[in-house]
Structure formats: structure tokens, C-alpha cells
Amino acid sequence: MLGTTRVLPAAPTTQPADAEQPATTQPSDLSPEAQAAERHKNADPKWVQFQRQQRSRARDHWPSLAPAATLKPDALVHLKMSGDLLAAQVADLNPATMVRVAVEGSDATWTYMRPRPPVFGGPVGLINPARMTYINRFDLDAKDEEAWTSRLAVSAQALTLSSQSIFDAISLSQTGGTVTLIVNEFTQWGQPPLNLLTARAASLPLLRAEHPAEFRQYALPLIEKFTAVSFLTPGAADVYAVFTEVPADTKVTLQIEALLPDLDSDNPPERAAASARLTELGAPGVLAAMRLDPSGLSEEQKNRLRRFVAAYSRRSFPDPLVARRDAGFLADSLEFEDPAVRAAARGDIEKRLGHPIPFDPTQTGEPAARAVDEIRKQLLPPPPPPTTAPATLPSPQA
């Protein structure tokens, strides 16, 4: 861990010290959301009014403009993992000023800008390679506690995601090989923000492991403003290649076997239709396809099954045994949709830790998420031993 500063203030009280305290829940017993709601009750009205005016100006301006382009969601911005860091693929547009763009299927208002890079001085003039792309998302009907504006700023050297509600500002940034999550709260006019969290780590998985609850509360919703967060978990092809003991469903296997003749048909439309029906089987179909004996299949059938399976892969391991020793992969597998995968991952984690873990593979929702958060902490590598220098240097030999 590179460093953490965390402040979680309690809600202020106005009663005198000797007054009888009401039988109410103390702030320390409240959820983070409830604690924030208590603090927001005391927000400076001038600050709240200013923020609401900012949101109103954006509501009056951006939706009234005609879109400069209409794009599919993944064509505007697509976030993925590159090693242990976030990477962004963005649309290749070139407006030097902010323009509105439309995103198919999205109710939000989007803008895009790629300013012209500055030119450094000198006899030749060098273009700054760190050209930034800015993509803004406006959720202009959001409640005061919800993010009404979110931004992605990305260049070849850095990436920052940020969001702003009436009260809070959240940022997740990567630069110089460091990932930083900052949560600030703005409630008083003319006063510096209250820092609720500043956490740094050398990778995104390490940040998530060291601060799992905060990552889930702040970072995941921020990322989800731009891309589905499913890319942070293994795909069906990944988990079923690793946990080979998970069997395929007999019914789904029979469905794939019924498609095999059409996958090898001499008629191209029939092959395409069979591949489309194969895709409809989803993750259970991936498992069944991976468990099929390929020895009796034609090359056409093998290729179409491989393409189907490959579409469900998000991780790359040279050997499944390597993945079974990877703490991050095992923790992520605890959140996969198939209970059989969760049970297999739990078994490997218990072997790694040398003791049972309190995790029910059949459980879902918030209780399961909290259990996985605690397990991530247990899987963190131990800190390196402290290094100590000798109190005095030995005298040089004559």
C-alpha cells in the first residue's frame, strides 16, 4: 500500500454535555450513506444553492444543442483492464471545443472534447504528446446525493474518472504507476473540502483488496457511469477453464449437440443461424462447449465453438494452475454468477489460508458482497518486514 488518509466524521451535536441524550442510534452505528445524510442536513444553504445553479445551467444548455455525432456506448468510451491498470478506448473525434454527442440507449447527456495539443517552443517546435480527451456525462435529473456530472479525462500517460454531486466529489486517477481514490465532501461555502478518503496503491486490484468496501461504495459506481463493471470480474470462459471440476448442464449440452450439424452445414446462412442460436445459450452454453469432446468435431465446428467461447474471456493465464494460485482471481471468482464456481473458489481460498472462511456460495446481494470484501483483506500479502539500519557504522579497518 502506498498510503492512506481516511477521515469519517460523526454528525455534529448541539445538546449540552449534561443534557439527557435521546435513545437514538449513534452516528458510529450508521451506514456510510446514513452518516453522509446526517452531515448533509448541516450543509451551508449558500453552497447547496450554488451547486444546484451549476446543475441548472448545464440542464438549460447541453440538452438544447444538436448532437455532433451519434455513437454506440462502447464506441464512445470502453474501459478495460490492461495488466493491473485501467485502460480506455475512446472515439476518435477531433472537436477542439466541447460538443454534445448522443449515445444510443442512454438517457444521459454526453459531451466530447479533444483540445489541440500545445506546441513547445524551440527552433523546431515539439507537439506535446500528452493530448487529452475529455468525455462528460450529465445525469441532469439526479437527486442531490447522486452524481449529476461525471468526467473521463484520458491521455497516453494518465487517466482520471471523476464525478460531482451537490455534496460530494469523487475521483479515481492513474498516473506514474499509482492509482489514487479520493472522496471529498463540500458542504460549507468558502471552506476547503472535507476529505473522507484518500487511498493509493500500485494497481487497481491492490487498491480494491486494501479498501474493498470503499472501492465498492465509490469506485464501482464511478466506473459504471461509463462502462459496465463486468470487465472487472472473470468471464465464463476464464472461470470454467480454471475450475475444471464444474460440470456442464446435461440439457444445455444436448442443445449444443443438436446445433453441431448446422454449424458444419454447407449452407452459410444455416451456419450463421446456428452460431446465433449458440450465442443465445450464454454462460451455461460456454461451459457445455468447453466440456465437449472435440475429437469427433470438424474444423468448422471447432472454430465456431472457439469463437463463441472466446467472446466470454476477460482474463489471460498461461496455465489454469497459475490462476488457482492468484489471490485476486480467486476473490473475483467468489462474485461470479454460478454458485458452483463460487464454491470451487472458496475451496481454493480455504486451502490458501489454511482455515475455513465464512462464505456461503448460495448467498447473493449485499451480504455476499460484504463477505467477499472481508475475504479480499485476508488474501492481501503480508507487509514486508521493516528494514533497520545499524545504529552506528563500524569503524574502518586499519
Sequence and secondary structure as in RCSB ss.txt:
>XXXX:A:sequence
MLGTTRVLPAAPTTQPADAEQPATTQPSDLSPEAQAAERHKNADPKWVQFQRQQRSRARDHWPSLAPAATLKPDA
LVHLKMSGDLLAAQVADLNPATMVRVAVEGSDATWTYMRPRPPVFGGPVGLINPARMTYINRFDLDAKDEEAWTS
RLAVSAQALTLSSQSIFDAISLSQTGGTVTLIVNEFTQWGQPPLNLLTARAASLPLLRAEHPAEFRQYALPLIEK
FTAVSFLTPGAADVYAVFTEVPADTKVTLQIEALLPDLDSDNPPERAAASARLTELGAPGVLAAMRLDPSGLSEE
QKNRLRRFVAAYSRRSFPDPLVARRDAGFLADSLEFEDPAVRAAARGDIEKRLGHPIPFDPTQTGEPAARAVDEI
RKQLLPPPPPPTTAPATLPSPQA
>XXXX:A:secstr
  EEEE        S TTS   S   GGGS HHHHHHHHHTT  HHHHHHHHHHHHHHHHHGGGS  S EE HHH
HEEEEEETTEEEEEE     SS EEEEETT  SEEEEE     EE SSS EE S   EEEEEE TT  TTS SEE
EEEE SSEEEEEEE SSEEEEEEEETTEEEEEEEE  STTS  EEEEEEEESSHHHHHHHSHHHIIIIIHHHHHT
TS GGGGS  HHHHHHH TTS   HHHHHHHHHHHHHHT SSHHHHHHHHHHHHTTHHHHHHHHHHS GGG  HH
HHHHHHHHHHTT     SSHHHHHT HHHHHHHTTSS HHHHHHHHHHHHHHHTS     TT  HHHHHHHHHHH
HHHTS          SS      
